[in-house]
Structure formats: C-alpha cells, structure tokens
C-alpha cells in the first residue's frame, strides 16, 4: 500500500529530490540504487550510532548467527545483555527485551497501570511513542476507546500539567515523556530548569509512575541513559534504535519496586528472544563506552551546528536550530508549511547530503571532520539557493 508506507515514504521528504531505495551503507555513507552516494544525517532514523557495517558489531552478530538466532528457549546472550544493561543504565534494576520501540512503550504503560490500579496516562502533545493504537498520531481504523485514557499537556507547561493532574487525581497511572521534546515538524524543546525534579515530586505525591521513552535519544546524550544527562529519576525507561547499531531489538528497564508487578504481565513475541541482535547490542554498548562515542557525536554535531548557524547568518536568513548537537533539527523562521525546508533539504540531497526537512537529524560515531567539511560546503550553497528562491 502506497508503495512505501510509514515515515520512510518519499512524501515525507522532498519528492523527486531523494532516492526511494538504498542498496548499501558503510560508516556514515549510504548509496542508492543508481549508485549515488550520500552522507547520511538520519542514521537510519537513529539506529546507526557507531557506523553502518561496523566490523566489531557485525562480527559479534555473525559469530552468534553461526550458533543460531531464534531458539525454542532463550540463548545465553539473554543473561549477558540483561546484566550489561542493568550495570550500565543508572538507577535501574531489571530489564525485558522486545523488538520495536512500540513494544516496550506499551509494556511500560501496562506495568504502570497494573502497579497503580489506575488507567490514565499523560503524554506531551505532539510526542511520538510508537505506532500502537494507544499512542499513534493516526486515528485511521482505530476505535476512539483506545485513546480514552490518554491525556495531553504542552511540554514544559508545568501549570497545565498540574491542572490535568488535579482534574484526574486518583485516576492516573503515570506520565510518559521523551528525555527532551522532539516532535516532528517542530522545534525541539529542552526540559525547563527544575522540570524533572518537580515532576518526580508530583509523581511520588500522586502515586503515579514516571516513564522515559529514551528510544530516540538513548546512547547519544549519556552512556548511562539520557535521564542522567537531564538529571531525571524515572521509574521505567524504554530503549531501542541505537542500542544494537541497527539490529532489531528494544528493551525496557525498571526499578526494583516494580519487578513483582512485571512478573505478572504477559509479554512475549516470537523474535523477542533472538540471540543475534543481543550479541550486536552487547558489542555496540561496549564500543559506545570504550570509544567515547557520546562525546564524539556531540563534538561532530557542534561543528555542524556552528557551521550552519554561521552560514545562515551570513546569508541573512533566520533559522531555528534546536536540540542537542548530536540530535539537531533545523528549520527556517516563518516557514509554516515547511516548503522552504523541503527545498533546502532537497537541494542538499541532490548534492549528496541526506538531511530531513521534517524530522530531527542524527550524528554517529562514523561521521568524520571531512564529512562535516563537505556537508558545510553543500549547505552553504543550499542557503544561497534558498535565499534566491524564496527571499529575493
């Protein structure tokens, strides 16, 4: 249906300026079916944290594959990865594994509801927590009852959040947030000073759980979890994407207090137990810590940000460049329908730089200073083209 469904559809990019299919990737570079090469700042929507076709990660996966992937019972990688996750993720005591982010965000709400005996979940308006019926932005074919217990507030608006909590006191199971607010087609927002401290106090007072969806940010802001970067103290944390450098796995960690409740939950899937992605995750997490990947991707991201901000200013263009350096998003001020951004990013794609006009970008440990230099050469040209096309 639709040729390519979901956010990878060409309709979500600049139609005609981007390829529809890719054939291979290496490091921070990707190649399309016509042989065109791109420096990729989507990093496979965030899964590529240390580089495509990383020999150490792929080697670990291949070694496990020789012994088998999906068994009748869990493989020995299961316990190894569980121990590694609990040791690495600060303040968390147990873990479960799945495949996609939606699997574990849904599971987190299940644990929150079972533990509290309440049904209502609070989300930030515009936040993305997966494609399952309770959280998807689409209403197509979905009965309204699936969203009956979901409440929304505007991120960082603590007074609105307090009103919602007061209006629903005694009915709230928890609140789920991304570490910072990173909606599509909008500026990213950092948590206000004291936001997570006050939220922790509210959750404790109301008897509701704080859940962090760290699937997109995970392992780009802090190797021990993005909650450490933002000084948050969540009860449950969801991971995925970068944790295995693109191999299909997700995870949810939790505090000891909720383990007994989790033991009563039915949570399974045929491929949740696959050993190959677990071997890849073990290798990936090792590289992230050993090679200082978090610091490196932020360093490269800062070089990209500084260069693009200076170029825009020199061209007399007003841009908004938001988010941490390793997970940035850029748009043009006043560009309400993103037509300017689509033009800019489309022109960059034609010149071998893969940026996204509607979604935040990503930096990886494979991006080099030469990549940044070449990218800035292209973006300088694209700012000039954009000015001539829209502002002269």
N, C-alpha and C positions, 0 to 999 in steps of 0.2 A: 504493500500500500504506500502510495506517494513516492515510490522509488526508493528513497532513503527516509526512514521515519525518525522521529525524535530530534534532539538538538544538533545532530550531525547532518541534517538536511541542508542542501545549498541555500534554501530560503532563509536560513538563519545567518547567512554570511552576506556577501555581495554577489548576487547571482551573475555568473559569467566571468567573474574575476578569479575565482578559486577553482581548484580541481574538485571533482566529485569522489574520486577514488585514489588511494595511495597504494604503492607496491612494496615499499621498504623504508626502513629508517635506521639511522646509526647516530648515536650520540644525541645532538640537538638538531639534527638534519633529517628531513623526510623527502621522499621522491614520489611524484605522481605517476600515473600510468603512461604519460607521454614523456617521461624522463626528466621533467622539470624538478629542480632541487629548491628546497625552502629551508630557511632557519625557522624552527617551529617554536612559537611562544604560546602555544596551547598545551604543549607537553602531554598530548593525548587526554585533554581535559583534566590534567593534573596528575595522572598516574606516573608519568616519566619524571622521576626525581633525580636519578643519577645517570641517565642517558639510555637511549634505546639500544638494544642488543648489547647490554653491559656483559662482558665476558664472565665476570665473577658471579653475577646473579644468574645468568643463563646457564653457566656451568653447574651451579648448585641444582638448578631445576632439571637439567639433563641427567645428572647423576641420580636424582630421585626417580626420574622417569624410567631409568633402566631397571629400577626395582618395582615400579608400579606407581600408579597415581591414586585411583579411587578404589579402595578395598572394601570388603564386607564389614570390617571393623576399622577404627581409626588407626593410622600409621604412627610410627614413633616420632615423626616430626610434630605431631599434635602437642605432646607434652613439652617438647623442646621450645616450640613457639609460645606456648602458654607461659612457660617460665620466663622466657625472654621479654614478653610483653609486660608481665606483672613487675618484673625488675626494672624495666625502662620507663613505664608510664607512671608518673609521680602520683601518689595518693590513691592508687587503685590496687585491688587485692585479688581479682579473678577476671576471667575472660571467656568469651564464647566466640566462635568463628562462623562466618557465613560467606556469601559470595558478593552481594551488592550492598551499596550503602542503604538502600531502602529496606533491606532485610533487617539490619541492626537498628536503624532508627525506629522501625515499627516494633521491634523486640524491646527497645528501651521503654517505649510507651506502655507496652504490655506489663513490664516489671513495675513501672510506676503505678499503674492502675491496680495491679494485684496487691502491691505493698500497702497502698493507702486506702484501698477500697473505694476510691473516687474515680470519676470518669473524665473530667475536663482537663485538657492540655492547652497551654498557652504557647503561641508561636509569634514571631515577629512578622509583621506584614511584609510580603514580598520575599521572605526567606524560602530557600529550596531545601527540602529534606528527603527528596526521593519521589518516586513515581507511584507509590502505593496510594490507595483511594483516600486515606485519611489526610494526606498531605499534598497531593498533586495540585498543581495550579489549574488543571483541566477539570471541567465538570462533565465532559462528554461521556455518556453512557454510565455515569456514576450516580446512584441514588443519593439524595441530599442527606439521608440518615448517616452516611459515613462521616460527614463533617459536623454532625450535630453537637459534638462535644469539643470542638476546636474553637478557641478564642484567639483573637489577634490584637496586638498593640503595635504602635510605631516604635521601632528600635530606638533606644536611649531615652524614650519618654517615660521616665520613672513615675511621674504623676498619673499618666494614663494607665500604666501597669498597676499602680496601687488601686486605682478606681475599679479596674477589672477584677482584681483580687478581692476587693471589698464586696463587690456586687455578686461574687460567686464563692464567697467564703464557705468552707466546709464541703465544697464540691470539686476541689482542684487536686489532681493527681501530680501535676508537675508542669514545668516550663522547659521547652527545648529551644536552644539558641545555637547559632554558629559562633565561633570564638569572637569574630567581629562580623558585622553585617555585610554580606557580599551578594546582593541580589543582581540578577541580570538587568541590563539596560538602566543602570543607575549607579551613582557614586557609591563607593564603599564607605562604611562608617565605622570608626573605631569606638570601642566602649568608652563612655564618658568616665572621667576620674571618679573612683569610688563606686562605679556601677556594679561590679561583681561583688564587692564587699556588702553593699546594701541588699543585693539580690540574695546573697547567702543568708543574711539575717531574716529576710522575708520568708524564704523557703523554710527555714528552721521554725519560725513562728507559726507559719500556716500548715506545717506538716506536709509539704509538697517537695518533690524531688527536682533538683537542678540537673538537666541533661544537656551535654555539649555535643553537638554534631561537628566533629573535627575531621570529617571525611575529606573536605577540600583543602583545608589548611594544614592538616596533620603532617608533621615532619618537615615543614618549610619554615616554621616560626620558632620551634623549640624541639629538640630531640626527645624531651620527656613529655611532650604534649603541648598543644597551643594554650591550654589552660594555665600552664606555668608562665608562659610569655605574658598573658594578660592578668596574672595573679587571681585566678578564679579557683574555686574549690567545688567542682561538680561531684554529683553522686554517681553518675553514669556517663561514659564517654564513648562515642562511636568513631571508628576509624575505617579507612578503606583506601582507595586510589593509590597514593604513593607508598603505602606500607610494603608492597611487594614489587614496586617498579613496573606495574602494569599487569602482573599476573592476577587472575581473578580471585580476590579474597577480601573480606571485610571482617571487622571484629568489634566487639563491644566489651569494655572493661567496666568494673563496678567496685564499689566499696563493700567491705565485708558485711556490713549491716544488711545488705540486700541479697546476699548469696542464698539464704534459705528460701526466700521468695522465688528466686530464679530457678531453684531446683524443682519447683512445682510447675514451671512453664513448659509447654510443649513447643519445642523449637528445633526444627530439623530441615534438611534438604539433601537430596542425593549427593550433591557435589560439595556440600559444606565440609566434608571430611577429606577432600582431595589433598594428597601429600605434596604434589609439585608446587602449587602456589605457596604452601607453608615453607618449603625449602627455599623458595625465592624470597619470601618475606624475611626469613632468618638472615639470608645473605644481604638483603637490602638494608635492614636495620643495622647490621654490623658495619657496612660501608658508610652509612649516614653518620654514625658516631665516630668511627675511626678516621674518616677523611674530612671531618668538619664541614659536612655538606650544608648545614643550615647557615653557617656564617658565610660560606662561599656564595650560595644562591642569593643571599641578601646583598652581598658585595656587588655581584654582577647586576642585580636588579637596581641597585642605587646608581650604578654607572649609566644604565639605560634611562632611568628616570631623569637624572641630571641633564643628560644629553638632549632628551626630547623636550623637557621644560625650557631649556635654553633656546632650542631651535624654534619652538612656538613663539617665545617672546621676541626673538629676533625677527620673525615673520610678522609680528604684530597680531598674532592670533591668541585668543583667550581659550585655554583648555583647562579641564579639571583632571588632575592626575591623582588618583586616590588608592588607598590600600597600602599594605606593607610592600617594600621594594620587591620581594620575591613573588608577590601575588597582586600585581598592579592592574588598574583599569584606567583608560584614558578616553575622554570624550571632549567634544567642543561645546563651549558655553552657548546656550541658546538653541542647540541642535535637538529640538524636542522629538522629532521623528527619526533621529539618528541617520538621516540621509547624508549629512556631511561626514560622519564617522564611517559610514559604509563606503563612501567614495575614497576617503583617506586609506582605509584598510585594504580596499580593493586594489588601489594603485600600488600599495606595498606588496600585496600578494603577486601582482604581475611582475614585480621585480625581485621575487624570491624571499620575501619576508612574510611569514604567516602570523598575522595579528588578528584579533577577533573584534568586530565592531560592536558587539552586544554583550559579550561575556568577558569576565576578568581573564587576564593572561597569567602565565606561569613561567618562572625561571627554573632551570635544572642545573645539576652539578656538571652537566656536559657542555653548557654554554661557556664559550671562551671569550677572552677580550677581543679576539679577532671577529667573533660573531657579533659582539656589541658594536665594534667599529663599523662593520659592514652594514649592520642594521641602521645605525645612525646616518650613514651615508644615504641610505634609501629614504629614511623618514624625513631627512632634510629636503630631499627632492619632493616628497609627497606633501609636506607642509606648503611648499611653494606652489605645487599644482592645485592644492585645495584652496589656497588664498585666491588664485586666479579664477578658479571655477565658481567660488561662492561669495567672495568678499571684495571683488573689484568690479 
